[in-house]
Amino acid sequence: MSTTTAISLEKLFYSRNETAQLLGVSVGTIDNLIDRGELPFKRIGGPMRGRVLISRATLLKLAEGETSKG
């Protein structure tokens, strides 16, 4: 990994920033994928301003080339 801060692959959920780092894309790209319904997520702490979390299982599916859309 080229970043100075390593992200553990043993967590169950990742923030938008961590997800972007792991996938090598911008947070804006993550937000776009979420907005289009292509990246499943959980929102913790409220419907509008809650924290967005992406599961490890979702990231593994992305790495394997699977998508949430048919």
Secondary structure, DSSP 8 states (H G I E B T S, - for coil): --SSS---TT-SEE-HHHHHHHHTS-HHHHHHHHHTT-S--EEES-TTTSEEEEEHHHHHHHHTT--S--
